[in-house]
Amino acid sequence: MELKTVGTAGTPESRPEELQWKDKVVAIFEARGGTILDVVREIKPYEL
């Protein structure tokens, strides 16, 4: 059986564009002691 290359995974051309973030915080990750570990921001709509 012959193997063929189907895609170009891992090349810069095949990677999706970086996400664009809004300033609105939609979630906060907080440790039990009250320390803020991370925040999640709203994603801007994708435009072609």
FIVEX-923650 format. One record per residue: residue number from 1; y, z, x of N, C-alpha, C, O, CB in turn. Coordinates in nm, 2 decimals, padded with zeros to 4 digits. Atoms other than C-alpha are relative to their C-alpha. Last residue first. Glycine has a CB too. Layout:
! FIVEX-923650
@n->NUM&n_py->Y&n_pz->Z&n_px->X&ca_py->Y&ca_pz->Z&ca_px->X&c_py->Y&c_pz->Z&c_px->X&o_py->Y&o_pz->Z&o_px->X&cb_py->Y&cb_pz->Z&cb_px->X $
...
This chain:
! FIVEX-923650
@n->48&n_py->00.04&n_pz->00.11&n_px->-00.08&ca_py->03.68&ca_pz->00.75&ca_px->-01.30&c_py->00.11&c_pz->-00.08&c_px->00.06&o_py->00.09&o_pz->-00.18&o_px->00.12&cb_py->-00.09&cb_pz->-00.09&cb_px->-00.09 $
@n->47&n_py->-00.06&n_pz->00.12&n_px->00.04&ca_py->03.80&ca_pz->01.09&ca_px->-01.41&c_py->-00.04&c_pz->-00.12&c_px->00.09&o_py->-00.05&o_pz->-00.10&o_px->00.21&cb_py->00.16&cb_pz->00.01&cb_px->00.01 $
@n->46&n_py->00.02&n_pz->00.11&n_px->-00.09&ca_py->03.60&ca_pz->01.40&ca_px->-01.40&c_py->00.06&c_pz->-00.12&c_px->-00.05&o_py->00.04&o_pz->-00.16&o_px->-00.17&cb_py->-00.15&cb_pz->-00.02&cb_px->00.02 $
@n->45&n_py->00.08&n_pz->00.11&n_px->00.05&ca_py->03.74&ca_pz->01.69&ca_px->-01.60&c_py->-00.01&c_pz->-00.11&c_px->00.10&o_py->00.09&o_pz->-00.14&o_px->00.17&cb_py->00.06&cb_pz->-00.05&cb_px->-00.13 $
@n->44&n_py->-00.08&n_pz->00.10&n_px->00.07&ca_py->03.88&ca_pz->01.98&ca_px->-01.39&c_py->-00.09&c_pz->-00.11&c_px->-00.05&o_py->-00.20&o_pz->-00.14&o_px->00.01&cb_py->00.10&cb_pz->-00.06&cb_px->00.10 $
@n->43&n_py->00.00&n_pz->00.13&n_px->-00.07&ca_py->03.63&ca_pz->02.26&ca_px->-01.32&c_py->00.09&c_pz->-00.10&c_px->-00.08&o_py->00.09&o_pz->-00.10&o_px->-00.20&cb_py->-00.15&cb_pz->-00.05&cb_px->00.01 $
@n->42&n_py->00.03&n_pz->00.11&n_px->00.09&ca_py->03.72&ca_pz->02.61&ca_px->-01.43&c_py->00.00&c_pz->-00.13&c_px->00.08&o_py->00.09&o_pz->-00.15&o_px->00.17&cb_py->00.10&cb_pz->00.00&cb_px->-00.12 $
@n->41&n_py->-00.12&n_pz->00.07&n_px->00.06&ca_py->03.71&ca_pz->02.87&ca_px->-01.15&c_py->-00.05&c_pz->-00.11&c_px->-00.09&o_py->-00.16&o_pz->-00.17&o_px->-00.07&cb_py->00.09&cb_pz->-00.05&cb_px->00.10 $
@n->40&n_py->00.03&n_pz->00.14&n_px->00.04&ca_py->03.43&ca_pz->03.11&ca_px->-01.06&c_py->00.12&c_pz->-00.05&c_px->-00.08&o_py->00.17&o_pz->00.01&o_px->-00.17&cb_py->-00.13&cb_pz->00.00&cb_px->-00.09 $
@n->39&n_py->-00.05&n_pz->00.04&n_px->00.13&ca_py->03.52&ca_pz->03.43&ca_px->-00.87&c_py->-00.05&c_pz->-00.14&c_px->-00.02&o_py->-00.07&o_pz->-00.22&o_px->00.07&cb_py->00.16&cb_pz->00.01&cb_px->-00.01 $
@n->38&n_py->-00.03&n_pz->00.14&n_px->00.02&ca_py->03.35&ca_pz->03.62&ca_px->-00.59&c_py->00.06&c_pz->-00.03&c_px->-00.13&o_py->00.05&o_pz->00.05&o_px->-00.22&cb_py->-00.13&cb_pz->-00.09&cb_px->00.02 $
@n->37&n_py->00.08&n_pz->00.08&n_px->-00.10&ca_py->03.25&ca_pz->03.96&ca_px->-00.45&c_py->00.04&c_pz->-00.15&c_px->00.00&o_py->00.05&o_pz->-00.21&o_px->00.10&cb_py->-00.14&cb_pz->00.02&cb_px->-00.03 $
@n->36&n_py->00.02&n_pz->00.13&n_px->00.04&ca_py->03.52&ca_pz->04.18&ca_px->-00.61&c_py->-00.07&c_pz->-00.08&c_px->00.10&o_py->-00.03&o_pz->-00.09&o_px->00.22&cb_py->00.14&cb_pz->-00.07&cb_px->-00.03 $
@n->35&n_py->-00.04&n_pz->00.10&n_px->-00.09&ca_py->03.45&ca_pz->04.54&ca_px->-00.51&c_py->-00.02&c_pz->-00.14&c_px->-00.06&o_py->-00.13&o_pz->-00.17&o_px->-00.11&cb_py->-00.07&cb_pz->00.01&cb_px->00.14 $
@n->34&n_py->-00.12&n_pz->00.05&n_px->00.04&ca_py->03.42&ca_pz->04.78&ca_px->-00.80&c_py->00.06&c_pz->-00.11&c_px->00.09&o_py->00.16&o_pz->-00.17&o_px->00.06&cb_py->00.10&cb_pz->00.10&cb_px->-00.01 $
@n->33&n_py->-00.11&n_pz->-00.08&n_px->-00.05&ca_py->03.15&ca_pz->05.00&ca_px->-00.66&c_py->00.14&c_pz->-00.05&c_px->-00.04&o_py->00.24&o_pz->00.01&o_px->-00.01&cb_py->-00.01&cb_pz->00.02&cb_px->00.15 $
@n->32&n_py->00.00&n_pz->-00.12&n_px->00.07&ca_py->02.89&ca_pz->04.83&ca_px->-00.87&c_py->00.11&c_pz->00.09&c_px->00.04&o_py->00.16&o_pz->00.17&o_px->-00.04&cb_py->-00.13&cb_pz->00.07&cb_px->00.01 $
@n->31&n_py->00.10&n_pz->-00.10&n_px->-00.04&ca_py->02.98&ca_pz->04.50&ca_px->-00.72&c_py->00.01&c_pz->00.13&c_px->-00.08&o_py->00.11&o_pz->00.15&o_px->-00.14&cb_py->00.01&cb_pz->00.03&cb_px->00.15 $
@n->30&n_py->-00.05&n_pz->-00.13&n_px->-00.05&ca_py->03.19&ca_pz->04.25&ca_px->-00.91&c_py->-00.12&c_pz->00.09&c_px->00.03&o_py->-00.21&o_pz->00.09&o_px->-00.04&cb_py->00.09&cb_pz->00.07&cb_px->-00.11 $
@n->29&n_py->00.12&n_pz->-00.07&n_px->-00.05&ca_py->03.14&ca_pz->03.88&ca_px->-00.97&c_py->00.05&c_pz->00.13&c_px->00.07&o_py->00.12&o_pz->00.12&o_px->00.17&cb_py->-00.09&cb_pz->-00.09&cb_px->00.10 $
@n->28&n_py->-00.02&n_pz->-00.08&n_px->-00.12&ca_py->03.43&ca_pz->03.74&ca_px->-01.17&c_py->-00.13&c_pz->00.07&c_px->00.03&o_py->-00.19&o_pz->00.14&o_px->-00.06&cb_py->00.12&cb_pz->00.11&cb_px->-00.03 $
@n->27&n_py->00.10&n_pz->-00.11&n_px->-00.02&ca_py->03.40&ca_pz->03.46&ca_px->-01.43&c_py->00.04&c_pz->00.07&c_px->00.13&o_py->00.09&o_pz->00.01&o_px->00.23&cb_py->-00.14&cb_pz->-00.06&cb_px->00.01 $
@n->26&n_py->00.08&n_pz->-00.02&n_px->00.12&ca_py->03.63&ca_pz->03.20&ca_px->-01.59&c_py->-00.11&c_pz->00.10&c_px->00.02&o_py->-00.17&o_pz->00.14&o_px->-00.08&cb_py->-00.07&cb_pz->-00.14&cb_px->-00.03 $
@n->25&n_py->00.12&n_pz->-00.07&n_px->-00.03&ca_py->03.92&ca_pz->03.20&ca_px->-01.35&c_py->-00.08&c_pz->00.03&c_px->-00.12&o_py->-00.03&o_pz->00.08&o_px->-00.22&cb_py->00.03&cb_pz->00.14&cb_px->00.08 $
@n->24&n_py->00.06&n_pz->-00.10&n_px->00.09&ca_py->04.18&ca_pz->02.94&ca_px->-01.44&c_py->-00.13&c_pz->00.06&c_px->00.05&o_py->-00.22&o_pz->-00.01&o_px->00.08&cb_py->-00.01&cb_pz->-00.07&cb_px->-00.14 $
@n->23&n_py->-00.04&n_pz->-00.13&n_px->-00.04&ca_py->04.35&ca_pz->02.77&ca_px->-01.14&c_py->-00.07&c_pz->00.11&c_px->-00.09&o_py->-00.07&o_pz->00.23&o_px->-00.05&cb_py->00.15&cb_pz->00.02&cb_px->00.01 $
@n->22&n_py->-00.13&n_pz->-00.04&n_px->00.06&ca_py->04.17&ca_pz->02.44&ca_px->-01.20&c_py->00.03&c_pz->00.14&c_px->00.05&o_py->-00.06&o_pz->00.20&o_px->00.12&cb_py->-00.01&cb_pz->00.00&cb_px->-00.16 $
@n->21&n_py->-00.01&n_pz->-00.13&n_px->00.06&ca_py->03.91&ca_pz->02.31&ca_px->-00.95&c_py->00.13&c_pz->00.02&c_px->-00.07&o_py->00.23&o_pz->-00.01&o_px->-00.01&cb_py->-00.04&cb_pz->00.11&cb_px->00.09 $
@n->20&n_py->-00.14&n_pz->-00.04&n_px->00.00&ca_py->03.83&ca_pz->01.95&ca_px->-00.84&c_py->00.00&c_pz->00.13&c_px->-00.09&o_py->-00.06&o_pz->00.13&o_px->-00.20&cb_py->00.09&cb_pz->-00.11&cb_px->-00.06 $
@n->19&n_py->-00.06&n_pz->-00.05&n_px->00.13&ca_py->03.47&ca_pz->01.89&ca_px->-00.75&c_py->00.14&c_pz->00.04&c_px->00.02&o_py->00.19&o_pz->00.09&o_px->00.12&cb_py->-00.09&cb_pz->00.12&cb_px->-00.05 $
@n->18&n_py->-00.02&n_pz->-00.14&n_px->00.01&ca_py->03.40&ca_pz->01.69&ca_px->-00.43&c_py->00.05&c_pz->00.04&c_px->-00.14&o_py->00.13&o_pz->-00.04&o_px->-00.19&cb_py->00.09&cb_pz->00.06&cb_px->00.11 $
@n->17&n_py->-00.13&n_pz->-00.05&n_px->-00.04&ca_py->03.29&ca_pz->01.33&ca_px->-00.48&c_py->00.00&c_pz->00.15&c_px->-00.02&o_py->-00.07&o_pz->00.21&o_px->-00.10&cb_py->00.12&cb_pz->-00.06&cb_px->-00.08 $
@n->16&n_py->-00.10&n_pz->00.00&n_px->00.10&ca_py->02.92&ca_pz->01.25&ca_px->-00.51&c_py->00.13&c_pz->00.06&c_px->00.05&o_py->00.13&o_pz->00.13&o_px->00.16&cb_py->-00.04&cb_pz->00.09&cb_px->-00.12 $
@n->15&n_py->-00.04&n_pz->-00.13&n_px->00.04&ca_py->02.72&ca_pz->01.17&ca_px->-00.20&c_py->00.10&c_pz->00.00&c_px->-00.11&o_py->00.19&o_pz->-00.09&o_px->-00.10&cb_py->00.05&cb_pz->00.09&cb_px->00.12 $
@n->14&n_py->00.08&n_pz->-00.04&n_px->00.11&ca_py->02.56&ca_pz->00.83&ca_px->-00.17&c_py->00.04&c_pz->00.14&c_px->-00.06&o_py->-00.01&o_pz->00.18&o_px->-00.16&cb_py->-00.15&cb_pz->00.00&cb_px->00.03 $
@n->13&n_py->-00.03&n_pz->00.09&n_px->00.12&ca_py->02.82&ca_pz->00.67&ca_px->00.05&c_py->-00.07&c_pz->00.05&c_px->-00.12&o_py->-00.02&o_pz->00.02&o_px->-00.23&cb_py->-00.04&cb_pz->-00.14&cb_px->00.03 $
@n->12&n_py->-00.13&n_pz->-00.03&n_px->00.06&ca_py->02.81&ca_pz->00.96&ca_px->00.30&c_py->00.03&c_pz->-00.08&c_px->-00.13&o_py->00.10&o_pz->-00.03&o_px->-00.22&cb_py->00.11&cb_pz->-00.02&cb_px->00.10 $
@n->11&n_py->-00.10&n_pz->00.07&n_px->-00.07&ca_py->02.43&ca_pz->00.91&ca_px->00.35&c_py->00.14&c_pz->00.03&c_px->-00.07&o_py->00.14&o_pz->00.06&o_px->-00.18&cb_py->-00.02&cb_pz->-00.16&cb_px->00.00 $
@n->10&n_py->-00.04&n_pz->-00.07&n_px->-00.12&ca_py->02.19&ca_pz->01.18&ca_px->00.24&c_py->00.11&c_pz->-00.08&c_px->00.08&o_py->00.16&o_pz->-00.02&o_px->00.17&cb_py->-00.11&cb_pz->00.02&cb_px->00.09 $
@n->9&n_py->-00.03&n_pz->-00.14&n_px->00.01&ca_py->02.00&ca_pz->00.97&ca_px->-00.01&c_py->00.04&c_pz->00.06&c_px->00.13&o_py->-00.02&o_pz->00.04&o_px->00.23&cb_py->-00.12&cb_pz->00.08&cb_px->-00.06 $
@n->8&n_py->-00.06&n_pz->-00.04&n_px->-00.12&ca_py->02.01&ca_pz->00.60&ca_px->00.05&c_py->00.05&c_pz->00.15&c_px->00.00&o_py->00.16&o_pz->00.18&o_px->00.04&cb_py->00.13&cb_pz->-00.09&cb_px->00.03 $
@n->7&n_py->-00.14&n_pz->-00.05&n_px->00.01&ca_py->01.77&ca_pz->00.48&ca_px->-00.21&c_py->00.06&c_pz->00.03&c_px->00.14&o_py->-00.01&o_pz->00.01&o_px->00.24&cb_py->00.01&cb_pz->00.12&cb_px->-00.09 $
@n->6&n_py->-00.06&n_pz->00.02&n_px->00.13&ca_py->01.45&ca_pz->00.29&ca_px->-00.26&c_py->00.14&c_pz->00.04&c_px->-00.01&o_py->00.22&o_pz->-00.03&o_px->-00.07&cb_py->-00.08&cb_pz->00.08&cb_px->-00.11 $
@n->5&n_py->-00.11&n_pz->-00.09&n_px->00.01&ca_py->01.31&ca_pz->00.24&ca_px->00.09&c_py->00.07&c_pz->-00.03&c_px->-00.14&o_py->00.11&o_pz->-00.15&o_px->-00.16&cb_py->00.10&cb_pz->-00.02&cb_px->00.12 $
@n->4&n_py->-00.14&n_pz->00.06&n_px->00.00&ca_py->00.98&ca_pz->00.06&ca_px->00.05&c_py->00.10&c_pz->00.11&c_px->-00.01&o_py->00.08&o_pz->00.21&o_px->-00.08&cb_py->00.01&cb_pz->-00.10&cb_px->-00.12 $
@n->3&n_py->-00.10&n_pz->-00.10&n_px->00.03&ca_py->00.62&ca_pz->00.17&ca_px->00.14&c_py->00.14&c_pz->-00.08&c_px->00.01&o_py->00.16&o_pz->-00.16&o_px->00.10&cb_py->00.00&cb_pz->00.12&cb_px->00.09 $
@n->2&n_py->-00.12&n_pz->00.01&n_px->-00.07&ca_py->00.34&ca_pz->-00.09&ca_px->00.13&c_py->00.11&c_pz->00.09&c_px->-00.05&o_py->00.13&o_pz->00.10&o_px->-00.17&cb_py->00.05&cb_pz->-00.15&cb_px->00.00 $
@n->1&n_py->-00.12&n_pz->00.00&n_px->00.08&ca_py->00.00&ca_pz->00.00&ca_px->00.00&c_py->00.12&c_pz->00.00&c_px->00.09&o_py->00.13&o_pz->00.07&o_px->00.19&cb_py->00.00&cb_pz->00.12&cb_px->-00.10 $
